[in-house]
Amino acid sequence: MSETTTATRPPEPDFSAITTEQLIAYRDAENRFRASSGARAMLGEPDPGAAIGWQEIALPGRDLPVRVYRPAPTGDDEAAARTDLPLVVHVHGGGFVGTAVQCDWTNSHLAAALPALVVSVEHRLLAPGSPLANAADDGWDVLDHVVRHAAQWGVDPARTAVFGESCGALVSALTAIRAREAGLELKAQVLVNPAVDVSETIFDHASMAEYAHSPTLALPQLRLVQRLAAPSGTDARALSPLHADDLSGLAPALVVVPTQDPVADHGRRYAERLREAGTPVRLSEYSGAKHAFLTLPGVEPQAEAAQAEILQFLRVALAR
């Protein structure tokens, strides 16, 4: 949860044969690297116009860390002192690895430029004994908590959006559905390179075969994600937004799809299903971009364009 000055990136393990102990060791080492200053060359530098810090939210049965991004006070900037900022609840990707710190670049820019309060969920990661349902509960519980305590957080609960990447986009999509069921009106959902299917149909897409050996997400990783997300006996379809019975009445969606991504067709098909259900949706494809490109501005040239598109989409959706 804490940032480090230097850390060495661990070698990628054999995901098809990894043990629980190896998974935990790899996850911890990889997350130390992602939270280190040495990773900034890939992950990008935070916007100096945002104040960034960790907080803990007391939830039933657990305390959950969140990484909070606020417009930085400047002395003459009234926006920094506002108590009615729009709220963006963000969920980072990674599945069995990942930390909110890896998304500092985009989240700090959103906080400074909208301006908005961005709360990034340091959710429970996939592991034996920690299925996707845990991460899904974390995403929803943070949204519900901040909205119910809006005055304490300094936000306008009527201007709220959810945002996530990869497995985090799956959690965000599930959260949007849960918000509708709870009567909570969201203004927007932003789903970037979403992996929205952990059922038996996860691999039944042309993009899976075409980009099976993608350097940023390969099939062995996806197979591990599926095994951990929905262990034997779990109703995987209930955790897969792509198979939801009803996608009507959801918040307007921006679905961002990098084309050189095994799960590109997940995003395309989910956008189709949203549109068929009457939910407003914009599908935006980035030709030649790879999975997780938004979090890699140091190596992915289209990250800045995608960030600008997300910013504009949220600016309109969260306007007064």
N, C-alpha and C positions, 0 to 999 in steps of 0.2 A: 504494500500500500504506500510505502514511502519511496521517494525518488532517491537514486544513488548517483554519484558522480561518474563512476566508471563501472562497467560490467562487461564480461565477455559473453558473446552469444554462444549458447550450447549447440553442439552438432545435432542435426535432426535425427531422431531415433527411427527404428523400424516400427512404424505405426501398426503394422499387421501382427506383430508379436510382442508388443510392449506390455510389461507387467504394471500392476498398480503402483508399485514402488518407483518404477522407472518413469511412469507418467507424472507422478507427483514431483519427482526430482527435476524432470524436464520442464514441467510447468513453472516451478519456482525459479529455475535458472533463466528461462525465457522471459518471464515477467520482470525479473531483476534487470535484464538487458533492456526491455522495452521502457522501463522507468528510469533508465540511466541517461545522463547527458550525452553519452556516446551514440545513442540511438537517434538523437535529434537530426542528424544528417539525413536520415530516411524519413522520420516521422514529422519533421518540420518544427519550427520554433513557434512557441505560443505568441499570440497577439499581446503586446505590452499594454493594450487598452483594456485588458481583462484582469481582474484579481482572481486567483485560483487557490483553492484550499480544500482540505478534506473535512468532512463532518460525519457524524454518526447519527443515524435515525433509529430510534427505539421502536422496534416493531414487535408484535406478539411473538414471544419465544426467541427473539434474536435481535441483536443490534447489527445494523447494516451500514457499511461505509458508503458514502457518496462523494463524488468529486464535484465541487460547486464552482461555477464560473459566473462572476458578476462584472458588470461594467466597472472599471476601476475608477475610484474617486480622483478627480483632478483639481478640486478646489473651486472651479468655476463651472463645473458640468452638473447641471441639475439632474440629468438622467441617472447619474451614479447614485443619487440619494433618493430616487423614486421608490415608492412602496407599492407601485402597481405595475411592475414589469410583467411582460408576457413570460410564460413558463415553457421551457422545452425540457422534457424528460428524455434523456439519451441512454441507450444501452449499447455498450461496446460489443464487438464481435470477438471471435476466437474459439468459441465452443469450450474446449477443454484447456485452453490457455487464454490469456488476455487480461488487460487492466485498463481502467478508464484513462490512465496517463497516456496511453498510446493515441488517444484522440484529442489531446490538448490543442493541437493545431486548429482543427475545425471548430471545436467547442468554444475555444477562447475567441475566435473570430466571430462566431455567432453571437456570443455574449456582448462583445464590444460593438458590433455593427448593427444589431437589430434595434436597439439594445434589448437584452433579455436576461433572465436568470436561466442558466442551463445546469441541470442536475443530472450527473452521469452516474449510473447505478453500478457499483462494484459487486455485481451479482455473483451468486454461487456458480462455480464453474462445473462443467460436466466431468464426472468421475464416477467410479463404482460407488454406489450409495448416494450419488448426487445427480439425479436425472434432470432432464429439461424442465420438468414441472417445478423444480426449485427455482431455477432462473426466471421462469414465467411468473411465479409468485413474487419474486423480488421486484421485477419490473412493475407489476401492477401495484404492489404494496407501497412502493416509493411514490408512484403517481398519486395514489389515493391519499397517502399521508400528507404530501405537500399541498395538494388541493384543499384538504380539510383544515390545514393549518396555514392557509394562504397568507393571512395577515402577518404571521411570524416570519414567513419567508420573504415577504415583500412582493408578492405576485398577485396578478389579477387572474383568478381561477377561470374566468370566462374566456381567457385567451391562452389556451394550453395546447401544446402539440407533443407528439411522440416521434422519436427519431432513433434509428439504429442501423447497424451494418452487419451483414452476414447473419450469424446466429443471433446477434443482437436485433437485427431487423425482424427475425422470426418472433422474438420476444415482444418487440414493439407492435407487430401485427396482431399478436394474441392480445396484447394490452388494449389495442384499439377496439377489438371485438368485445373484450370484457368491459370497457368503458361504456359501450353502447348498451350492454346488458344491465349495467348499473345505473343507467340514466345520466352518465357524465358526458357532456357534449365536448368533444375535442374539435379544434379548428383545423387540424392537419395531422397527417402521418407521413413521415419521410422514411422510405425503405431503400437502403443502398445495398447492392449486390445481395439481395435477400435469399437465404436458404429457407424456403417456407414449406418444406416437406421432409419429414423424418420417417415416413411410412415406407411400406414395401415398394412404393412407386418412385422413391427418391432418385433412382438411377435411370428411370424410363424416359429420358430426354436426350435429344440429339446432341445438345451441348455437353452432356456428360461424356459421351464417347469422343467427341471432337477435342475436348480439352482435358482429357483424363490425366494428363501428365503436366498440368499447369504448374509453374514454379511456385505460385502463391497458394494454391489449393489443389491437391491431387486426390485421386480416388482412395488411396489408403487412409488419408486423413478423414475423408467423408464417411468411409465405412466405420471408422472408430467413433466419429461423432454420432452416427446413427445408433451404434451399439450402446453408447453411453446415454444418449438422449432418451431412448425408449427401450429400456431393458425388457427381457422376455416377460410377457404378461401385461405390458402396458398398452393402452389404446393409443397407438402412435398417431392415428388419424385425428384424434382429439387435440393433439399437440401440433398439428400441421395445418396452418391457415389455408393452404391450398385446397384442403378437403373440407373446409367449414361448410356447414349446410346453408348458412345464410350470411351473405356479405353485403346485404343492403343496409342503408342507413349509417354507414361508417363515415369517419372523417375523410375529407378529400385527401387523396394520396398522390405523392410524387414517388414513383418507382424508378430508381437509377440502376441501370444495368451496364456493366462493362462487358463487352462482347466476347473477350477471350477468357471466359470464366465457365467452369463446369456447371455452375448453377444459374447461368444466364437465362436458360429456359424456365427456371423456377419463377424468376421475376416477370418474364414475359407472360407466362400463363396466369400468374396471379393478377397482373394488370388486366388481362382479358376477363377473368372471373369478376373482378371488381366492377369493370365496365358493364358486364352483362347483368350485374345485380343493381345497376343504377347508381353506384357510388362514383363520384367524380374522381378521375384518375388521369395522371399524365405519366406516360412511359417515356423515359429519356435514356437513349443508348449512347454509350461512348465507345466508338469504334477503336479496336486495338487495345483498349484498357484491360487490365487483368483484375482478378479478384482482390479485394482490399485496397484498390487503387486510391480511394479517398484518404486513407490513413498513411499513404506513402508519397507525400508531395515531393520528397527529395529524389525519388526515382521514377515517379509516374507523372509525366507532363500534363495529363488531363485532370489531375486532382484539383488544381486551382479553378478550372472552368466548372467542375462539378460543385465545388464549394460555393462559387458565385451563384449557380443556379439554385442551390438549396437555400441560400440566403435570401434570394429574391422571392422564392416560393413562400418561405416563412414570413417574410416581411409583409407580403400581401395578405396571407392567411391570418396573421396575428395583429393586423392593423385594428385600430379602434373602430 
